Amino acid sequence: MEELPDNMGRRFASGMASTAEAPGVWVAGSAADLAAQVGAFAAAGALAASHINALLATAGADAALAAAQGAITT
């Protein structure tokens, strides 16, 4: 959480694709940038969603590959 200048409030600090410091947490919209407008909020949400989807797809593919390799070796 970061304090904004001139008593504008606080925001969650975020990194690439709206990732937060806590693993598995993403922030977008006014929680991440109070000064942005709706278009920027939508873009940040879409970017976060595509990043989450990529992580889930990779995890699913890794699990399927590990299961397939386990079935072949046993």
C-alpha positions as a Markdown table, in Angstrom:
| # | Residue | x | y | z |
|---|---|---|---|---|
| 1 | Met | 0.0 | 0.0 | 0.0 |
| 2 | Glu | 1.4 | 3.4 | -1.0 |
| 3 | Glu | 0.3 | 6.8 | 0.1 |
| 4 | Leu | -0.4 | 9.2 | -2.8 |
| 5 | Pro | 0.7 | 12.8 | -2.8 |
| 6 | Asp | -1.5 | 15.7 | -1.7 |
| 7 | Asn | -3.8 | 13.4 | 0.4 |
| 8 | Met | -5.2 | 11.8 | -2.8 |
| 9 | Gly | -5.5 | 8.5 | -0.9 |
| 10 | Arg | -3.7 | 5.2 | -1.1 |
| 11 | Arg | -3.1 | 2.6 | -3.8 |
| 12 | Phe | -1.8 | -0.9 | -4.0 |
| 13 | Ala | 1.7 | -1.1 | -5.5 |
| 14 | Ser | 1.7 | -3.4 | -8.5 |
| 15 | Gly | 4.2 | -4.8 | -10.9 |
| 16 | Met | 4.1 | -6.1 | -14.4 |
| 17 | Ala | 0.6 | -7.4 | -15.5 |
| 18 | Ser | -0.8 | -5.9 | -12.3 |
| 19 | Thr | 0.9 | -8.4 | -10.0 |
| 20 | Ala | 1.0 | -7.6 | -6.3 |
| 21 | Glu | 3.7 | -8.3 | -3.8 |
| 22 | Ala | 1.8 | -11.3 | -2.4 |
| 23 | Pro | 2.0 | -14.3 | -4.7 |
| 24 | Gly | -1.2 | -15.1 | -6.5 |
| 25 | Val | -2.7 | -11.6 | -6.0 |
| 26 | Trp | -3.3 | -9.1 | -8.8 |
| 27 | Val | -4.6 | -5.6 | -8.6 |
| 28 | Ala | -6.1 | -3.4 | -11.3 |
| 29 | Gly | -8.4 | -0.5 | -11.7 |
| 30 | Ser | -8.7 | 2.3 | -9.1 |
| 31 | Ala | -7.0 | 0.0 | -6.5 |
| 32 | Ala | -3.8 | 0.3 | -8.5 |
| 33 | Asp | -4.1 | 3.8 | -10.1 |
| 34 | Leu | -6.5 | 6.4 | -8.9 |
| 35 | Ala | -5.6 | 8.9 | -11.6 |
| 36 | Ala | -6.3 | 6.6 | -14.6 |
| 37 | Gln | -9.6 | 6.5 | -16.5 |
| 38 | Val | -12.0 | 3.7 | -17.4 |
| 39 | Gly | -10.1 | 2.7 | -20.5 |
| 40 | Ala | -6.9 | 2.3 | -18.6 |
| 41 | Phe | -8.7 | 0.3 | -15.9 |
| 42 | Ala | -10.1 | -2.1 | -18.5 |
| 43 | Ala | -6.7 | -2.5 | -20.2 |
| 44 | Ala | -5.1 | -3.3 | -16.8 |
| 45 | Gly | -7.8 | -5.8 | -16.0 |
| 46 | Ala | -7.4 | -7.5 | -19.4 |
| 47 | Leu | -3.6 | -7.6 | -19.1 |
| 48 | Ala | -3.9 | -9.1 | -15.6 |
| 49 | Ala | -6.5 | -11.7 | -16.9 |
| 50 | Ser | -4.3 | -12.8 | -19.7 |
| 51 | His | -1.4 | -13.2 | -17.3 |
| 52 | Ile | -3.5 | -15.2 | -14.9 |
| 53 | Asn | -4.8 | -17.4 | -17.8 |
| 54 | Ala | -1.2 | -18.0 | -19.0 |
| 55 | Leu | -0.2 | -19.1 | -15.5 |
| 56 | Leu | -3.2 | -21.4 | -15.2 |
| 57 | Ala | -2.6 | -22.9 | -18.6 |
| 58 | Thr | 1.1 | -23.6 | -17.9 |
| 59 | Ala | 0.2 | -25.2 | -14.5 |
| 60 | Gly | -2.4 | -27.4 | -16.2 |
| 61 | Ala | 0.0 | -28.4 | -19.0 |
| 62 | Asp | 2.7 | -29.2 | -16.4 |
| 63 | Ala | 0.3 | -31.3 | -14.3 |
| 64 | Ala | -0.9 | -33.2 | -17.4 |
| 65 | Leu | 2.7 | -33.8 | -18.6 |
| 66 | Ala | 3.7 | -35.0 | -15.1 |
| 67 | Ala | 0.7 | -37.4 | -15.0 |
| 68 | Ala | 1.5 | -38.7 | -18.5 |
| 69 | Gln | 5.1 | -39.3 | -17.6 |
| 70 | Gly | 4.1 | -41.1 | -14.4 |
| 71 | Ala | 1.7 | -43.3 | -16.4 |
| 72 | Ile | 4.5 | -44.2 | -18.9 |
| 73 | Thr | 7.1 | -45.1 | -16.3 |
| 74 | Thr | 4.9 | -47.3 | -14.1 |
